[in-house]
Amino acid sequence: MIKVGIVGCDHLSAAELVRILINHPDVELMWATGGCDAGTRLDSIVPGIIGECDLVVADEPALADVNLVYLCGSRADVSAWMASHPVPDGLKLIDLSGSHNLDHGEAVAWKYGLSEMQRRVLVHDTDWVTVPGNAATAALLALMPMARNLLLNSPLSLHVAMGEMALASDGRTLDGLTADEWAMEQQREVVMALGQCQSSFNQPVELTISRLAERRALAVAARFKCGVDDEMVRQLYEQYYDDHNFVFLVDRPIVAADVENTNKCLIRLDKGDHTGDLTVHAVMDVLLKGSAGTAVHAMNLLFGLHERVGLALKGTGC
């Protein structure tokens, strides 16, 4: 069994994480700490787990008792925790705060946790993983097959539409950033990751934001010039995602109910008839594929489990 602790259990992404982990067949959730009083029952702050979990919030993390710690909460909280808690050798960390998404690389301890981009690295080469930003995740899943085939050679327009789980009514995001700050950071993250996939990528990227009525959904429309015919583009996407477990190509407009409460990202290709533009639509659940689900996916790879273990999650009903 993988013994796990959670830091920042009162954060929104941690609630999803708890719900996944207490039903994961290879995980034992040992402790959770957060901003609430020690001794508070976890099922009083995480909706929907009454009768499934008897844990109470711990005063201090027992790092010696676990194999892996998930770091949730604000970036300031995670940075303060890292500064005050020496990490024992061999302890694996997965950071959901986004604190380290712009400082990953070969010489850096933190590795970028987009499994569809970094599967070999996550299986073999790291102990510390940083979960990608939610819009960056959707954008990169939309673009990865083109980048891997060196076909991103024109300016790139990214339009991100988000429900209130990702963009609150006060204009703040899950990361606590303003919409403008968040957009700039997500754009930088996408550019950095695309550069790792296609070293020749040097095109301008413009990212814009709008709101969605669906609370949990996040949708990205990535538009760029494409000189490849429709059938070849489709083959590139089918081949790239053929051995991945959570990304699927569809031929109809995607609705939020297709992805809500699942770890799936659905992709639709829309080739302009006369403009030569290709628009790739990607839609996912912002708290699962955009956060907690990707974190658990990374854990499965770190510990040599099948990618889908614990992530066969129930979608929305009609």
C-alpha positions as CSV (number, residue, x, y, z in Angstrom):
1,M,0.0,0.0,0.0
2,I,1.1,3.6,-0.7
3,K,0.9,5.5,2.5
4,V,-0.1,9.1,1.8
5,G,-0.4,12.4,3.7
6,I,-2.1,15.6,2.5
7,V,-1.0,19.2,3.4
8,G,-3.7,21.8,3.0
9,C,-6.7,19.5,3.3
10,D,-9.1,22.5,3.6
11,H,-8.3,23.6,0.0
12,L,-10.8,23.0,-2.8
13,S,-8.5,20.7,-4.8
14,A,-7.7,18.7,-1.7
15,A,-11.3,17.8,-1.2
16,E,-11.4,16.2,-4.6
17,L,-8.1,14.5,-3.8
18,V,-9.5,13.0,-0.5
19,R,-12.5,11.7,-2.4
20,I,-10.3,9.9,-4.9
21,L,-7.7,8.6,-2.4
22,I,-10.1,7.0,0.2
23,N,-11.4,4.8,-2.6
24,H,-8.1,4.1,-4.3
25,P,-7.3,0.4,-3.8
26,D,-3.6,0.9,-3.4
27,V,-3.6,3.9,-1.1
28,E,-3.9,4.3,2.7
29,L,-4.6,7.9,3.7
30,M,-2.6,8.3,6.9
31,W,-3.1,11.9,7.9
32,A,-4.1,15.3,6.6
33,T,-3.2,18.8,7.9
34,G,-4.8,22.1,7.0
35,G,-5.9,25.5,8.2
36,C,-8.6,24.2,10.5
37,D,-8.2,23.1,14.1
38,A,-6.4,19.8,14.8
39,G,-9.0,17.1,15.7
40,T,-11.6,18.4,13.3
41,R,-13.2,15.4,11.5
42,L,-12.1,15.3,7.8
43,D,-15.7,14.5,6.8
44,S,-16.9,17.8,8.2
45,I,-14.8,19.8,5.7
46,V,-14.8,17.4,2.7
47,P,-18.4,17.0,1.4
48,G,-19.6,13.5,0.5
49,I,-17.3,11.3,2.5
50,I,-19.4,10.7,5.7
51,G,-19.3,7.0,6.4
52,E,-16.2,6.5,4.3
53,C,-13.4,8.2,6.4
54,D,-12.9,8.5,10.1
55,L,-9.7,10.6,9.9
56,V,-9.3,13.8,11.9
57,V,-7.1,16.8,11.0
58,A,-3.6,16.3,12.4
59,D,-1.6,18.9,14.2
60,E,1.7,18.1,12.5
61,P,2.5,16.0,9.4
62,A,4.1,12.6,10.3
63,L,6.5,12.5,7.4
64,A,8.2,9.3,8.6
65,D,4.8,7.4,8.3
66,V,4.2,8.1,4.6
67,N,5.7,7.4,1.2
68,L,4.1,10.4,-0.5
69,V,2.8,13.9,0.5
70,Y,0.4,15.9,-1.6
71,L,0.9,19.7,-1.2
72,C,-2.3,21.7,-1.6
73,G,-3.3,25.2,-0.8
74,S,-1.9,28.6,-1.8
75,R,1.6,29.1,-3.2
76,A,2.5,31.0,-0.1
77,D,1.3,28.2,2.1
78,V,3.2,25.6,0.2
79,S,6.4,27.7,0.1
80,A,6.2,28.2,3.9
81,W,5.6,24.5,4.4
82,M,8.6,23.5,2.3
83,A,10.8,26.1,4.2
84,S,9.8,24.7,7.6
85,H,9.7,21.0,7.0
86,P,12.9,19.2,5.9
87,V,11.9,16.5,3.4
88,P,13.3,13.0,4.3
89,D,15.3,11.2,1.6
90,G,13.0,9.1,-0.5
91,L,9.8,10.9,0.4
92,K,7.8,11.7,-2.8
93,L,6.0,15.0,-3.2
94,I,3.3,16.1,-5.5
95,D,2.6,19.9,-5.5
96,L,-0.9,21.0,-6.6
97,S,-0.3,24.7,-5.9
98,G,1.5,25.6,-9.1
99,S,4.5,27.0,-7.1
100,H,7.0,25.1,-9.3
101,N,5.4,25.0,-12.7
102,L,7.9,27.5,-14.2
103,D,11.1,26.2,-12.7
104,H,11.1,22.6,-13.9
105,G,13.8,21.1,-16.1
106,E,16.6,18.5,-16.3
107,A,18.6,20.1,-13.5
108,V,15.6,20.9,-11.2
109,A,14.2,18.5,-8.6
110,W,10.6,19.3,-9.6
111,K,9.4,17.6,-12.7
112,Y,6.4,18.7,-14.8
113,G,3.5,16.4,-14.0
114,L,1.6,16.3,-17.3
115,S,1.6,12.5,-17.8
116,E,0.7,12.7,-21.5
117,M,3.9,14.7,-22.0
118,Q,6.2,13.3,-19.3
119,R,5.2,9.6,-18.7
120,R,8.7,8.2,-18.9
121,V,10.1,10.9,-16.6
122,L,7.4,10.2,-14.0
123,V,7.9,6.5,-14.1
124,H,11.7,6.5,-14.0
125,D,13.3,9.8,-13.2
126,T,11.8,11.8,-10.3
127,D,10.4,11.9,-6.8
128,W,9.0,15.5,-6.8
129,V,6.2,16.4,-9.2
130,T,4.5,19.7,-9.9
131,V,0.9,19.5,-11.3
132,P,0.4,21.7,-14.3
133,G,-1.9,24.7,-14.3
134,N,-5.4,23.8,-15.3
135,A,-5.6,25.9,-18.5
136,A,-2.0,24.8,-19.4
137,T,-3.1,21.2,-19.1
138,A,-6.0,21.6,-21.5
139,A,-4.0,23.7,-23.9
140,L,-1.1,21.3,-24.0
141,L,-3.3,18.3,-24.5
142,A,-4.8,20.1,-27.4
143,L,-1.4,20.9,-28.9
144,M,0.9,18.0,-28.0
145,P,0.4,15.9,-31.1
146,M,1.3,18.9,-33.3
147,A,4.3,19.9,-31.3
148,R,5.7,16.4,-31.1
149,N,5.5,16.3,-34.9
150,L,7.1,19.8,-35.3
151,L,4.0,21.3,-36.8
152,L,3.5,24.4,-34.6
153,N,5.0,27.0,-36.8
154,S,2.5,29.9,-36.7
155,P,1.1,32.3,-34.1
156,L,-1.1,30.5,-31.6
157,S,-4.3,31.8,-30.2
158,L,-5.7,30.2,-27.0
159,H,-9.1,31.0,-25.7
160,V,-9.9,29.7,-22.2
161,A,-13.5,29.5,-20.9
162,M,-13.9,28.6,-17.3
163,G,-16.7,28.0,-14.8
164,E,-16.8,29.5,-11.3
165,M,-14.8,26.7,-9.8
166,A,-11.8,28.0,-11.7
167,L,-12.7,31.7,-11.9
168,A,-14.6,33.1,-9.0
169,S,-17.0,36.1,-9.2
170,D,-14.4,38.4,-7.7
171,G,-12.1,37.6,-10.7
172,R,-9.7,35.5,-8.6
173,T,-8.6,32.0,-9.7
174,L,-8.1,28.8,-7.7
175,D,-4.5,29.9,-7.3
176,G,-5.5,33.2,-5.7
177,L,-4.3,35.2,-8.7
178,T,-6.2,37.9,-10.6
179,A,-7.4,36.8,-14.0
180,D,-4.7,38.9,-15.7
181,E,-1.9,37.5,-13.5
182,W,-3.2,33.9,-14.0
183,A,-3.5,34.3,-17.8
184,M,0.0,35.6,-18.1
185,E,1.4,32.7,-16.0
186,Q,-0.6,30.1,-17.9
187,Q,0.7,31.5,-21.1
188,R,4.3,31.3,-20.0
189,E,3.8,27.8,-18.8
190,V,2.4,26.7,-22.2
191,V,5.2,28.4,-24.0
192,M,7.8,26.7,-21.8
193,A,6.2,23.2,-22.2
194,L,5.8,23.6,-25.9
195,G,9.4,24.5,-26.2
196,Q,10.4,21.2,-24.5
197,C,8.2,19.3,-27.0
198,Q,9.2,21.2,-30.1
199,S,12.6,22.9,-29.7
200,S,12.0,25.1,-32.8
201,F,8.8,26.6,-31.4
202,N,9.2,30.4,-31.2
203,Q,5.8,31.7,-32.2
204,P,3.8,34.3,-30.3
205,V,1.0,33.0,-28.0
206,E,-2.0,35.0,-27.1
207,L,-4.3,33.8,-24.3
208,T,-7.7,35.2,-23.6
209,I,-10.3,34.3,-20.9
210,S,-14.1,34.1,-20.7
211,R,-16.7,32.6,-18.3
212,L,-18.6,29.4,-18.7
213,A,-22.0,28.7,-17.1
214,E,-21.0,25.2,-16.1
215,R,-19.3,25.4,-12.7
216,R,-16.7,22.7,-13.1
217,A,-15.8,22.8,-16.8
218,L,-12.8,24.3,-18.4
219,A,-12.6,24.6,-22.2
220,V,-9.7,25.7,-24.4
221,A,-9.9,26.5,-28.1
222,A,-6.4,26.5,-29.6
223,R,-6.2,28.1,-33.1
224,F,-3.2,28.2,-35.5
225,K,-2.3,27.8,-39.2
226,C,-2.0,24.2,-40.3
227,G,-0.8,23.0,-43.7
228,V,-1.6,19.4,-43.0
229,D,-4.8,17.9,-44.5
230,D,-7.7,16.9,-42.2
231,E,-7.1,13.1,-42.4
232,M,-3.5,13.4,-41.5
233,V,-4.2,15.7,-38.6
234,R,-6.7,13.2,-37.3
235,Q,-4.2,10.3,-37.6
236,L,-1.6,12.3,-35.7
237,Y,-4.0,12.8,-32.8
238,E,-5.3,9.2,-32.8
239,Q,-1.7,7.8,-32.9
240,Y,-0.5,10.1,-30.2
241,Y,-3.3,9.4,-27.7
242,D,-3.7,5.7,-28.7
243,D,-1.9,4.4,-25.6
244,H,-3.0,7.1,-23.2
245,N,-6.0,6.5,-20.9
246,F,-7.7,9.8,-20.3
247,V,-7.7,11.8,-23.6
248,F,-10.2,11.0,-26.3
249,L,-10.9,12.4,-29.7
250,V,-14.6,13.1,-30.5
251,D,-16.5,14.2,-33.7
252,R,-19.3,16.2,-32.1
253,P,-19.4,19.4,-30.0
254,I,-18.4,18.6,-26.4
255,V,-20.6,19.5,-23.5
256,A,-19.7,19.8,-19.8
257,A,-21.6,16.6,-18.8
258,D,-19.2,14.6,-21.0
259,V,-16.3,15.4,-18.6
260,E,-17.7,16.6,-15.3
261,N,-16.7,14.4,-12.3
262,T,-14.3,12.4,-14.6
263,N,-10.5,12.5,-15.3
264,K,-11.1,12.7,-19.0
265,C,-10.1,15.4,-21.5
266,L,-12.1,15.3,-24.7
267,I,-10.7,16.8,-27.9
268,R,-12.4,17.9,-31.1
269,L,-10.7,19.0,-34.3
270,D,-12.2,21.9,-36.4
271,K,-10.3,22.6,-39.7
272,G,-11.4,25.8,-41.4
273,D,-12.4,25.2,-45.0
274,H,-10.7,28.2,-46.6
275,T,-8.6,29.9,-44.0
276,G,-6.0,27.1,-43.4
277,D,-6.6,27.4,-39.7
278,L,-7.0,24.5,-37.4
279,T,-8.9,25.0,-34.1
280,V,-8.5,22.2,-31.5
281,H,-11.1,22.2,-28.7
282,A,-10.2,20.5,-25.4
283,V,-12.7,20.3,-22.5
284,M,-12.2,18.8,-19.0
285,D,-13.2,19.0,-15.4
286,V,-11.2,21.8,-13.8
287,L,-10.8,20.1,-10.4
288,L,-10.1,16.5,-11.7
289,K,-8.2,16.4,-14.9
290,G,-7.2,20.0,-14.1
291,S,-5.9,19.3,-10.7
292,A,-6.6,16.3,-8.3
293,G,-7.0,13.7,-11.0
294,T,-3.8,14.6,-12.7
295,A,-2.1,14.5,-9.3
296,V,-3.3,10.9,-8.7
297,H,-2.4,9.9,-12.2
298,A,1.2,11.1,-11.5
299,M,1.2,9.1,-8.3
300,N,0.2,6.0,-10.1
301,L,3.1,6.4,-12.5
302,L,5.6,7.2,-9.6
303,F,4.7,3.9,-7.9
304,G,4.4,1.7,-11.0
305,L,0.7,1.3,-11.0
306,H,-1.6,1.2,-14.0
307,E,-2.6,4.8,-14.9
308,R,-6.3,4.2,-14.5
309,V,-6.2,2.8,-11.0
310,G,-8.5,4.8,-8.7
311,L,-9.5,7.1,-11.5
312,A,-12.5,5.3,-13.1
313,L,-14.7,8.1,-11.8
314,K,-18.4,8.5,-12.3
315,G,-19.5,11.1,-14.8
316,T,-22.6,13.3,-14.4
317,G,-26.1,11.9,-14.9
318,C,-28.7,13.2,-17.3
